[in-house]
Amino acid sequence: MDEPISPQQRRTRHWRRRALVGCGVLLTVVAVYVVARVGSGAPLVRTDGLWIDTVKEGDISRELHGVGELVPDDDAARWASADVAGRVERKLLESGATVKAGTVLIELADPDVEQAAVAANLGLEQAQSAYTSLQASLDAELLALRSAAAAVESERAQAVLQARVDATLAKKGLLAEVTAEQSTVRADALTERARLERNRVIALEESQKTRLVAQQSEVKNHQTVADLKHRDLAALTVRAGIDGVLQDVVVEVGQRVTRGTNLARVIDPSRLKARLRVPEAQTTDLQRGLTASIDTHNGLVPGRISRIAPSAQNGTVTVDITLDAALPTGARVDMTVDGTIHLERLSGIRHVGRPASGSGAGDVTLFKVSPDGARAERIAVRLAPASANQVQILDGELAAGDRVVLSDTSAWPDQHVVRLK
């Protein structure tokens, strides 16, 4: 049987219960107060000075961004150089002029080159005169020899005919045998002499060919020298070499230049390519043939990678983009362009804008904005580059629709929560 509780014990228990409830309420009030004080102690930041972006989920193209300029194709630019030494006499055109391949750009002067051309002409004329004289002399000698051979041939024919007549008369007893034999001997002698004369004519003809060939070779030598000297003389007139635009003239009137000195540069403005510089840390997936878009600030031009530099310079890698369409009006050499290289297509990923601070890759901290927009709390996330201005969210408490601060928050190094206004 339970022991009855006295009124004094009942009052004691009642006051104890009220004391415990009072302590709980007090602790709750203190906790709310502390939280309120901590929240109110967080720094206040104006949102109109922040870059806040919304997390999205879906497909995105992974891209690589670079800056650069338009440059001529490898065979679309030409330096007009000095093929001979000389002094700049005249500059006929200035930079920006439209030229044809035969357009004269610069005139040089050099008395030595001009004198050498004149001397070469004189040497050629002398060699040609010597050839003509030798040919006339040999022709006269050959004509005289042929005339002598013809005379001997005539005598031989007469002697042969006389020998036949004398032999006939001797058989009939009308002429002495000795006389007939003498006629035969004379005919045989003249026949041999005629043969020798014919051989002399043939030998002289062969000798004439050899001597003429030797003299003709001398003429050719002088002709070659004259051609070279005239080429040097023509080289004093510097021409464009290709159709295009005169980009620059790098010499002044009166300046002395040596052989091989570059004088002016001509380019074909219709045959340009983009040369981009991309950060070396982002070139892992670069390869020839990847498509790209070139922004000339007056339109977008599609293209593809045609060359990747084998080495990096100043933290960047040079990439050449061959353009697949015509450039917009106003595009010109050395004009600054922006380029976007398309690496791959990513499907069904969470992505957000690239943070202003850091590389946008690896483990970083961002400030996530509360649903009511009153505060932002620091959270840890893992990012990976996705495009020129987007990053992929690999890990972290961010879902599609969440808002994050992408501005530089390095001024809040010790803050876990900031208030937004």
Secondary structure, 3 states (H helix, E strand, C coil): CCCCCCHHHHHHHHHHHHHHHHHHHHHHHHHHHHHHHHHHHCCEECHHHCCEEECEEEEEEEEEEEEEEEEECCCCEEEEECCCCEEEEEECCCCCCEECCCCEEEEEECHHHHHHHHHHHHHHHHHHHHHHHHHHHHHHHHHHHHHHHHHHHHHHHHHHHHHHHHHHHHHCCCCCHHHHHHHHHHHHHHHHHHHHHHHHHHHHHHHHHHHHHHHHHHHHHHHHHHHHHHHHHHHCEEECCCCEEEEEECCCCCCEECCCCEEEEEECCCCEEEEEEEEHHHCCCCCCCCEEEEECCCCEEEEEEEEECCCCECCEEEEEEEECCCCCCCCCCCCEEEEEEEEEEEEEEEEEECCCCCCCCEEEEEEEECCCCCEEEEEEEEEEECCCCEEEEEEECCCCCCEEECCCCCCCCCCCEEEEC
